[in-house]
């Protein structure tokens, strides 16, 4: 049994309901831990302590009257800085929005509060939510609790760091390029990227923006897969504007043991080479499943050209974010794109072309995506889930020099572009599939956390989370980093 601050939100809620600890006592425990440990992490960047204590007292009064609010009654929560929380700043790490104070809370915040949480603060992000390092000119650099010289990941880096270090009860992030999955992998916690558009995200945007973005989703992060399941139930469902026409019914997973799953495994791909220590650990998992748990495991993948699939993802990703450009930026970038050599196939060239592409161009790539979606659908007629890496390496050292696409990380002893890790983000992301990242232990050479990405069919969110729940029971789960007791 973990010490109190490291327990799952489900366990914390149970302790509150059984009156082993009060909501106010638990909140004050986490506030004291933030005061003690956050200076080394710079993960919590904004708080409303007065409002949080007021809500915690209200939670205790409601419980005394036998009227709990929901499954997460009284559980302290922080949330990624990009989610609007009434009375707190939403900057996305951009100085231009340093004084932007949200007047209303986002839909995800409202839904988590309806489930009973006591939200007390917001966590660090990269500028524009556009990096696997969480640093910006407003709040500074967020550090990984396993090694403060390294990134906690991004863009939900602060979210993963506070969970790992035991500074909050539960979290939520957003994901278009592994922004939930990458930090979960780097920090040794759980994260779930839901099926596209099953969770309303209104209020997780720059000021004035109401429309969602292609590929982008919001989803839960936690110290247990049980918490992912509870939080997904709270978050999922249409926004008010769609609720009159449809409702969400995610099929439950009826599997009670690992042995009931048919599992495919992919360890590596030439488009995103994976460090050997990650491949070895995931192979250990595959061997454990097949030999000890008697699971049907196969080295198998969808019938797709992964190189073409990755190109499709990068193009659609960059078109999804191109609306952030000013008119001046767009004109300049179009001039750059038109001046590129036709033979230039660098990431920078692909990005510039996509940033200034036409709607006709988007339609062509979307048609490619549709073919990919059908290939994945056929694949999941034979397999329940696919296991693969979440990223190419464990957490890398802070590096804020130059453009992100020019930065290098070391994979299998040689420097490679940090952008290569985008492959594992887009592998399930471009086709809108759910993916859960679960802790898979520590790297043999680095001693840093690493995770396994559990991919399921469209709408199969309960299955990927269920598999993660069973892995925690039978193989490996969350482990606190040293130095945060």
N, C-alpha and C positions, 0 to 999 in steps of 0.2 A: 504494500500500500504506500503510495507516494505521500510525502509531507503535504500539509494542507494547501499551500499556495500552488502546488504542482498537480493537484488533482483535476480531474475532468470537470467540465461544467455540469454534467449530469450528476456527478458525485457531490459537487458543491450545492446544487439545488436540493438534493436529497438531505444533506446535512441541515440546510436551512428549514426545510419542511418538517424535519424531525426535531427542530429546535436545539440542535447540537451547537449551532452557531447562529448568530443573527445576521441579517443582511448588512446592518450597519457595522458590526464587528468585522465581517469579511471585507467590506469596502475599506475600512480603516487599515486592515492588514495589507491590502494591495497598495493603498496610498503610501503607507510606510515603506513598502518595498520599492515603489517608484522613487521615493525620496532617496533611498539608500543606493539603488542600483542604476537608476536611469542616467546619472552623470557619466557613467562609463559607456552607456549604450546610445544615448541620445535617440531613444526610440519613441518615447511619449513626448509630443510637441505642443499639446494644448490640453487644458483641463478646465472643468467647471466643478470644483470640489463642493461648493455650497449647494448647487442643484443636485449633485449626486447624493450627498448626505440627506437632503430633503426627501429624495425618492427612496433611499434605503430605509429611512424611518417610516415612510408610508408603506413600504413593503412589509415591514415588521408589524405594523398596525393591521394591515389587511390579513396577514397570516394569523394574527391573534384572534381575528374575527372569523377564522375559518374560510377566508376568501382569497386563496392564492391566485395570482394573475396568470400563470401559465407554467409550462414545463421548465423554464429557466428562472423561476421566481427568485428575485434577489441576487442573482449572479452578477458580479461586477463585470463590465465589458468596456473595452476600448474598440475603436474602429479606425480604419484607414482614413487619412486626412482628407481624401478626395470626396468622402461622403458628407453631405450637408448635415450638420447637427445644429439646431436652433441655438443661437447665442455664441457659437464658436466659429473661428475663421475656417474658410475653405480656400486654400491658395494653390493647390497642386504644385507647391514648391516654387511658385512664380512670384517675384517681387511685385509685379504689376497688380497682383491680387492680395497683397499682404494685409490690406484693410477690409477685405471682403468678409463680412460677418453674415452668416446664414440667418435668414429670418424664419425659415421653416426647416424641419428635419426631412431628410430624404425618406422615400418609401421603405427602403431596407431598414433604416433606423426605426421607423415607426413600427415595422413588423417585428423586429427584435424586441422592442420595448413591449409590444403586445404579448410577446412570449415571456415577459417578466424580467428582462435584464435591467441592471442599473448601470447606465452608460456614464462613464466619468471622464473620458479623454479620447484624444485622437493621436494617431501614430504616423511616423515619418515615411516619406515617399521621395522618389526622384522627381526632378522638374519634368512637368508634362506627363508624369507616370511612364517615362520612356527610357528606362534603364534597368539593368540587373544590379545596379548599385543605388542605394537609397540616400542620395545627398542632393542638396539644393541650396540656393542662395538665401532662402528665408530661414530655414531651420538648421542647416549644416548637415553633417555626415552621421548616418546611423551605422552602428557597429554590430557585428555578429557576436552573440554571447558565448559562442564556443571559441572564438579568437577575435578580439576586438580590432586586430589589424586587417580583418577580412570583411567583405560585404555580407550582409544578411540576405542578400538577394533583392529583387525588385520586380514589380514596383511596390508590392505589399511587403516591403522589407521590415518596416517598423512593426507591422502586425505579427510577422513570424518571430521577430526578436523578442517581443514582450511575452508571447506565448511560451517560447522556449525557456525564458528566464524566470517565468512564474510571476509576472507583473500584472496579469489580468486573467479573467476567467474564460473568455471566449473572444473571438475576433471575426471580422469579415473583410474581404478584399475584392479586387476586381482583376480580370484576366482577359487579355487579348493576345499577349505574347508570353504566356506562362507566368503572369504576374502574381497569381496565387500559387501555382505549382513550383516555380523556381525557388521562392523563399522558403516554402515548406521543405523542400529538398535540402536547401543550404542550412537550415536551422534545426532540422530533425523533428518537425511537427506535421500535423495533418492539414491538407487543403483539398477542397473540392471545386473543380471547374464544372459547373452544371451544363446540361444540354442548353444550347443557345435559345434564349428568349423565354425560358421557363421562370425566371426570376425578374420581376420588375425592378428597374434600376433608376427610376426617376429621382433626381436629386444627387446622383453620383456623376456630376458633370460640371463643366465650367459654367460660370454665371450666364443665365439666359438660355442655356441649351436644354431642350426637352427631348429631342429625338435620340434614340439609341444608336450605337455604332455597329456596323457589321463585325461579326466574330466576337465582339466584346461581351463579357458576362460579369455578373457579380456572384460571389459565393462565400461559403463559410470557411473559416480556419479555426483550428482547435488543437487540443492535446489528446483527443481521442476520436476514433471514428464514430462512436456513439453520439458525440457532440455534433459531428457533421450531419448526422441523420436528423437530429432534433432541430438544428438550425436551418437545414434545408426545408424542412416542413414549415418552419416559420416564414422563410423568405420566398418560397415558391408560390407562383400564382400570377394571374394577369393584373395589370394596373387597372385603375378604375375605368379608363376609357375603353378597355377591351372586355371588361368583366361581364358586360351584358350579353356578350356573344359566345364566350367560351370559358371553360373551366379546366383546370389541370388535374389529371389523375395519373400520377406516376405509378407504374406497376410495382408492387412490392417484390422483393426477392424472397422466394419461397425456399431457398437453399439453407439448410441448417448446418452443413459441414463443408469444409473445403473440398472434400472428395466429390461432391456433387457438381462442381464446376468443370467445364471443359476449357482449358487454358492454353492460349498461344503465347509464345515468348519471342520478342525481338530484342537483341542485345546491342546491336550496332547498325550503323548505316553510313555509307560513304559521304552522304551530305552533312552528317553531323557526327564525326568520329567521337567515340566515347572512351573515356579513360579506363584503362584496364582494371583498376580497383573497383570501379562501378560495375563493369561487366562481370567481374569475378563474383561480386556480392550477389548480383541478380542471378547468376548461374547457380550459386549456392541456394538461393531461394527456389529456383526451378527444380534442383535436385531434391531439396527438402519436400517439395510438393509431390513430386513423382515417386520418390523412393520411400519416404516415411508416411506421407499422407495418402498415397495411392491415387493421386489426382492424375487425370489424363492431360498430359502436357506435351505440346508439340512446338517445334521451331516453325512457326508459320506466320504469314502476314497477308494482308489483302492483295489482290491481283492488281497492283498499281505500279506505275513508274514513279518511284519516290523522288527522283530528280525533277520530273515535271510537276509532281504534286507540290514539292517545296517551292518551285518557281511560282506556281499558282498562289500559294499561301502568301509569299512575300509581296506579290503584286496586289492581292486583295487587301492585305494588311496595310500597306502603304496608301492604298486608295481609301481605306476606311478612316485613316487619320489625316487625310489631305485637307479636310475642311478647317483645320486649325491654322492654315496659312492665311496671312493677310493678303490683300490684293497685290501689294508690293512684293511679298515673298513669292506669290504664285507667278508673277511676271518674271521675276529673276530666275526662279527654278525652271520655268518653261524655256527660257533662253539657254540655261545650262543643259537641259535635256536635249534640245534641238542641236546643240553643239557637240554632243557626245558621238564618238565613233560608233558605227553600227556594230562593230566587233567587240565593243566594251560591254562585258557581261558581269562587271563587278557589282557588289551589293549596292554601292553608291549609285551606279548607273541605273540599276533596276529601281532603286528608290526614287530617283529623279523622274524617271519615265512614268512611274506609277503615280507620283505626287501630282503630275500634270496631265494624266491620261484623260481620255474622253469617256463618256458614258457608254459608247459603243465598245470601247476597249474593256470596260468593266463587265459588260454583258458577255463578251467572249470568254473572259476568265471565270465568270459565274457559271457559264455552261460547262467549262472544264470541271468546276467544282461539283456540279450535279452528277457528272459521270463518276467522279471519285466517291460521292456519297452512295451511289448504287453499288460500287465495288465493295465498300465497307459493309453495306447492308447484306450483300451476299456472303461476305466473310463471316458475319455474325449469325448466319444460319448454321454454321458448323462449330463456332466457339462462343462461349459466354463472355469471356473477357480476353483482353490482350495486355500482357505485361511488357513494359519497355522502360528505358531510362527517362528521367524527368529533365536531365541536362547532361552536358558532356563531361563535367568535372564537379568536384566539390567546391565549396566557396573559395573564391580567389581573393588575392590581396587588393586593397583599395587602389584604384588607379583612375585619377580624374583628369589625366592629361589628354588633350586632343579630342577628336571625334570618336564616338563609341565604335563606329564601324572600322576604325583603324587600330583599336586596342587588341591586345593579344592575351590569351591565357595558355597555360601549358597543359597539353593533353598527350599522354604517352611519351613524355620526355621532349616534346617539341612544341614550339609556339604555333598556335593556330588562332584564327580570328574568333573573337568572342561572339561574333554574329552567327558562327556555325551552330551555336546552341539553339538558334531559332528553329532549326529543323524539328526538335522534339516538342517545341511549343505548337508548331503548326501541324504536326503529324495528325493529331486528333482535332485540333482547333479549327482548321480551315473547313472541316466537314461537320462542325457544330456538335461534336460528340462529347459526352461527359467523361471526365477523367479525374480520378482521385489519386493524390500523392500521399503515400503512407511511409513512415520511417522504416528504413531497412537496415539500421545499424550504423557502424562507423567504418570509414575507409581504412583498409589495412595499413596503408603507408602514411596517410594524412592524419588519421584519428578524428576526422571531421564527419559530421552526419551526411548521410546520403539517403535518398528515397527511391521508391519504386512507383512508377506511373501506371495506374490501373485504368485501362480504357474500356468503355462499354458501348453498346449500341445506342442509337438515338433514343432518348427517354429511359435509358437503362441506369439512371443515377443510383437507384436503390441497390442495384447489383454490384456496382463498383464499390460503394460504401460498405455493403455487406461483406464483400471479400476482404476489405481492409479491417473490418471488425473481427473477422475470423483469423486473419493474420496476427492481429494483436494478441489473441488468445493462444494461438498455437506456435507462433514464431518470434515476432518482435513487435514492440510498440514504442511509445514515447519514452525517452530517457532525459532527465534534466542535465544541462551542462554543468560542469564543476564550477564552484565558486559562487553559487547563487542560493545556497541554503539559508 
